Amino acid sequence: MILTVTPNPSLDRTYEVPALDRGEVLRASGERMDPGGKGVNVSRAVAAAGAPTLAVLPLGGAPGALVAELLDVQGISVAPVPVAGQTRSNIALAEPDGTLTKINAPGPELTPEEAESLLAVVGERSAGADWIACCGSLPRGLAPSWYAELVARAHAAGARIALDTSGPALLAALRERPDVVKPNAEELAGAVGRPLATVGDAVKAAEELRDLGARAVLASLGADGQLLVDGSGAWFATAPVDTVRSNVGAGDSSLAGFLIAGGTGPRALASAVAHGAAAVQLPGSAMPTPADLDPAAVTLTADVPLDRVLREPAP
């Protein structure tokens, strides 16, 4: 079972539009509404793969109730932590060429009591979990050290932790040695304080995160593929994508694929890439099912192309 923690969940509305013309009335050609937040998306991807999952998240107001209802419809178990503020609502506008414009609301401010309740529920519900995936930004009211405290408590209880966050929250948590961290290229560059222009730059940055405490680094390099660096070495994997419809939740789908396949080594990396490649070809934040995956299309190598220039360099 994979337990996910989403400190700042959302209700996500995605509209497909022919073009984003500022100041004009836009008529959507398609729309969907999904429960959102990085950890929520990991649970949705795990459930779509037919594996058990439990989503722990703070929920408040009508949007929070709708998030819980949508997750229940998808067969996902929820451990809600009631909060006084309203769960945020986000909007995404998807264009035919794959361009995505997102408007993310800030979300509620959690009280110290609500922050502690969230930690307590994770501890209470984590028995029997193969992995705890802690994902996304921290809402107002939670200090950058909150994830570090969660990792420390989870490790003390014998659980394995996958962490997908960025900035001060990521750096603070590294001292507690999360089992795997999953930055994208921009987040990886931000963590080491310098731009990344090549795959080799990304490998070096991942090794620095390991020096700071991460036991493994699963780095998404966008269209260039994914990279796994751990104590036994480095692997690089790619998969072809015919048409990008939406990249919302693609990284979360990748993390789910990684954890479903055991959460360690090249086999898990190949699963991560297959899930990510399938996700970007689906509308909105839809998650791939096994029928959407093409594992045979994944190219995996331990001969990492260090000199390859990134098509999407991280500033």
C-alpha positions in Angstrom: 0.0 0.0 0.0 1.2 3.5 -0.8 0.1 6.3 1.6 0.3 9.8 0.2 0.4 13.1 2.1 -0.8 16.3 0.4 -0.5 19.3 2.8 -2.1 21.7 0.3 -4.6 19.8 -1.9 -6.9 21.4 -4.4 -9.9 21.1 -6.6 -8.6 21.3 -10.2 -10.6 22.5 -13.2 -9.0 22.0 -16.6 -10.4 23.6 -19.8 -9.1 22.8 -23.3 -9.1 26.0 -25.4 -8.2 26.5 -29.1 -5.9 29.4 -28.2 -5.2 31.6 -25.2 -6.1 35.1 -26.4 -5.7 37.6 -23.6 -8.8 39.8 -23.1 -11.1 37.6 -25.3 -14.0 35.4 -24.5 -12.6 31.8 -24.7 -14.9 28.8 -25.5 -13.6 25.6 -24.2 -13.7 22.5 -26.4 -13.4 20.2 -23.4 -13.4 20.4 -19.6 -12.8 18.2 -16.6 -12.7 18.5 -12.8 -10.3 16.5 -10.7 -9.1 16.3 -7.1 -5.7 17.9 -7.2 -2.4 18.3 -5.4 0.8 16.3 -6.0 0.2 13.6 -3.4 -3.5 13.3 -4.5 -2.3 12.8 -8.0 0.1 10.1 -6.9 -2.8 8.3 -5.2 -4.9 8.6 -8.3 -2.1 7.2 -10.4 -1.5 4.3 -8.0 -5.3 3.5 -8.0 -5.4 3.7 -11.8 -2.7 1.0 -11.9 -4.8 -1.2 -9.7 -2.7 -0.9 -6.5 -4.0 0.1 -3.0 -3.5 3.6 -1.8 -4.6 5.9 1.0 -4.6 9.7 0.7 -4.0 11.8 3.9 -4.9 15.4 3.3 -6.4 18.5 5.1 -9.8 19.4 3.8 -12.1 22.3 4.4 -15.3 23.9 3.1 -17.3 22.9 0.0 -14.2 22.5 -2.3 -12.7 20.1 0.3 -15.9 18.0 0.5 -15.9 17.8 -3.3 -12.3 16.6 -3.4 -13.2 13.8 -1.0 -16.2 12.9 -3.1 -14.3 12.8 -6.3 -11.6 10.6 -4.7 -14.2 8.2 -3.4 -15.8 7.9 -6.8 -12.3 6.9 -8.1 -12.1 4.2 -5.4 -9.4 6.0 -3.4 -9.5 5.8 0.4 -9.2 9.2 2.1 -8.1 10.0 5.6 -9.3 13.6 5.9 -7.9 16.1 8.5 -10.6 18.8 9.0 -9.4 22.4 8.8 -11.2 25.7 9.2 -10.1 27.2 5.9 -11.4 26.3 2.5 -9.5 23.9 0.2 -8.1 25.8 -2.7 -9.5 25.7 -6.3 -7.1 25.8 -9.3 -7.7 26.5 -13.0 -5.6 25.2 -15.9 -6.0 26.2 -19.6 -4.7 23.7 -22.1 -3.9 24.6 -25.7 -3.7 22.1 -28.6 0.1 22.4 -28.8 0.5 21.3 -25.2 1.0 24.7 -23.7 -0.6 24.9 -20.3 -1.5 28.0 -18.3 -2.2 27.4 -14.7 -3.7 29.6 -12.0 -3.0 28.2 -8.6 -4.8 29.6 -5.5 -2.8 29.9 -2.3 -4.9 27.6 -0.1 -5.9 27.9 3.6 -3.6 28.8 6.4 -3.2 25.9 8.8 -3.1 26.5 12.5 -0.4 24.8 14.7 -3.1 22.4 16.0 -4.1 21.5 12.4 -0.4 21.0 11.4 0.1 18.6 14.4 -3.2 16.8 13.6 -1.9 16.2 10.0 1.3 14.6 11.4 -0.7 12.5 13.9 -3.0 11.1 11.2 -0.1 10.1 9.0 1.4 8.3 12.0 -1.8 6.6 12.8 -2.6 5.4 9.2 0.9 4.5 8.1 1.0 1.0 9.6 1.4 -1.5 6.7 2.3 1.2 4.1 5.2 0.1 1.8 5.9 3.8 1.0 4.8 7.2 2.3 4.9 9.8 -0.5 5.0 13.3 0.8 4.3 15.7 -2.0 3.8 19.3 -3.0 4.2 22.8 -1.5 3.4 23.6 2.1 0.4 25.7 2.8 0.6 28.9 4.9 1.1 28.1 8.5 3.5 25.2 8.0 7.2 25.9 8.5 9.7 24.6 6.0 10.8 22.1 8.7 7.4 20.4 8.7 8.4 17.8 6.1 11.6 17.2 8.0 9.5 16.4 11.1 7.3 14.1 9.1 10.3 12.2 7.6 11.9 11.9 11.1 8.7 10.4 12.6 8.1 8.1 9.6 11.6 6.7 9.8 11.3 6.2 13.5 8.2 4.1 12.8 10.1 2.1 10.1 8.5 3.6 7.0 10.2 4.5 3.8 9.7 8.1 2.5 9.5 9.5 -1.0 9.6 13.3 -1.0 8.5 15.6 -3.8 8.8 19.2 -2.8 11.2 22.1 -3.5 12.9 25.1 -2.0 13.5 25.5 1.7 11.2 22.6 2.5 13.3 20.2 0.4 16.6 21.4 1.8 15.4 21.2 5.4 14.1 17.6 4.9 17.4 16.3 3.5 19.0 16.2 6.9 16.5 13.5 7.8 17.6 11.3 4.9 14.5 10.7 2.9 14.7 7.4 0.9 14.1 9.2 -2.4 13.5 12.7 -3.5 11.9 13.6 -6.8 12.8 17.1 -8.1 12.3 18.3 -11.7 15.1 20.1 -13.4 14.2 23.5 -12.2 13.8 22.3 -8.6 17.1 20.5 -8.8 18.8 23.7 -10.1 17.2 25.7 -7.3 18.4 23.2 -4.7 22.1 23.5 -5.7 21.9 27.2 -6.6 23.1 27.1 -10.2 21.7 26.4 -13.7 21.7 23.0 -15.4 22.6 22.9 -19.1 23.5 19.2 -19.6 22.5 15.8 -18.3 25.9 15.8 -16.6 25.1 18.9 -14.8 21.9 17.2 -13.5 23.9 14.1 -12.4 26.3 16.3 -10.4 23.4 18.2 -8.8 21.7 14.9 -7.8 25.0 13.7 -6.3 25.1 16.9 -4.2 21.6 16.2 -2.9 22.8 12.8 -1.9 25.7 14.4 -0.1 23.2 16.5 1.8 21.2 13.4 2.9 19.0 12.1 0.1 19.4 8.3 -0.3 18.3 8.4 -3.9 17.4 11.2 -6.4 14.8 10.6 -9.1 15.1 13.7 -11.3 12.7 14.5 -14.1 14.3 16.3 -17.0 11.2 17.0 -19.0 11.3 16.1 -22.6 14.9 14.9 -22.1 14.0 11.9 -19.9 14.5 10.9 -16.3 17.6 10.3 -14.2 18.1 8.1 -11.1 21.1 8.5 -8.9 21.6 6.4 -5.8 24.3 4.6 -3.8 24.9 2.1 -6.6 25.3 4.5 -9.5 23.3 6.4 -12.1 20.8 5.4 -14.7 19.1 7.4 -17.5 15.8 6.6 -19.3 13.7 8.1 -22.1 10.5 7.2 -23.9 9.0 8.7 -27.1 5.9 10.8 -26.9 3.7 11.3 -30.0 1.5 14.2 -28.8 1.6 16.2 -25.5 -1.9 17.0 -24.4 -1.2 18.0 -20.8 1.7 17.7 -18.4 -0.5 18.3 -15.3 0.3 15.5 -12.9 2.8 13.8 -15.2 5.6 14.0 -12.6 3.2 12.6 -10.0 2.3 9.7 -12.3 6.1 9.1 -12.7 6.6 9.0 -9.0 3.6 6.5 -8.7 5.2 4.3 -11.3 8.5 4.4 -9.5 7.0 3.4 -6.2 4.6 0.7 -7.7 7.7 -1.0 -9.2 9.4 -1.1 -5.8 10.9 2.4 -5.5 14.5 1.4 -6.1 16.8 0.6 -9.1 16.6 0.7 -12.9 13.4 -1.3 -13.1 11.6 1.3 -11.0 13.1 4.1 -13.2 11.8 2.4 -16.3 8.3 2.2 -14.7 8.5 5.9 -13.8 9.3 6.9 -17.4 6.6 4.7 -18.9 4.0 6.3 -16.5 5.2 9.8 -17.2 5.2 9.4 -21.0 1.6 8.0 -20.9 0.4 10.7 -18.6 1.4 13.6 -20.9 -0.6 12.1 -23.7 -3.9 12.2 -21.7 -6.1 15.2 -21.2 -6.1 17.4 -18.1 -4.7 15.6 -15.1 -6.0 12.1 -16.2 -3.8 9.3 -14.9 -2.8 6.4 -17.1 -4.1 2.9 -16.7 -2.0 -0.2 -17.5 -3.6 -0.2 -21.0 -2.1 3.3 -21.6 1.5 2.2 -20.8 4.1 1.1 -23.4 7.0 -0.3 -21.3 8.7 -1.6 -24.4 9.2 1.9 -25.7 11.4 2.9 -22.7 15.1 3.1 -23.4 17.2 2.6 -20.2 21.0 2.9 -19.8 23.7 3.0 -17.2 25.9 4.8 -19.8 24.5 8.2 -18.9 24.9 10.8 -21.7 26.7 13.4 -19.6 27.4 15.8 -22.5 23.8 15.8 -23.8 22.5 19.4 -23.9 19.1 19.6 -22.2 16.4 20.8 -24.6 14.8 22.5 -21.6 17.8 23.8 -19.6 17.0 24.8 -16.0 17.9 28.4 -15.1 
